[in-house]
Amino acid sequence: MHGIMRLAEFTRAGVTAATVSRMEKDGEVVRLARGLYQRSDADLDAHHSLAEAAKRYPKGVVCLISALAFHDVTDQIPKQVWLAIGRTDWTPRASDVSVRVLRFSDDLLARDVETHVVEGVPVRVFGVAKSVADCFRHRRKVGLDVALEGLQEALRRQKATPAEIARAADAGGVGTVIRPYLAALIANG
């Protein structure tokens, strides 16, 4: 067993639900949520909550503060996993992992998605430039201070160029909002 597994994955591997239940009682696996298990001795990654959210909601894409934290361009520690889903996608139910869902258009949901492996689980995360632009687009939800910090850190740590951020902002409809901040940060060196 690698990382986090669904009961369906156990079944495909030839392990019955009764065996998984027995494994849970014996302490070999821990039940994270309904139908979601992990080895009890597994080493937890700093981004464990992202792996768990990705396993539960495979169509979702980690966004906003969670994406900034993943890319190490903010000092914010998200209390929940910010997850983007499509306009008509199924809305995730509440679970032990606190997830804040935002609905994105299909065009914005497909743009600049990176896949990273966390604890053996493929996790879809928006790229740095798009994450910064999305924070400006949702600045009333995350706060303008968070959006500005993400912009400043992305440039300072050279995780995205001003041109990449400007393109992502234009695609997200916030080019006119972000340009003055971008110009000020570039002028200050």
Secondary structure, 3 states (H helix, E strand, C coil): CCCEEEHHHHHHCCCCHHHHHHHHHCCCEEEEECCEEEECCCCCCCCHHHHHHHHHCCCCEECHHHHHHHCCCCCCCCCCEEEEEECCCCCCCCCCCCEEEEEECHHHHHCCEEEEEECCEEEEEECHHHHHHHHHHCHHHHCHHHHHHHHHHHHHCCCCCHHHHHHHHHHCCCHHHHHHHHHHHHHCC
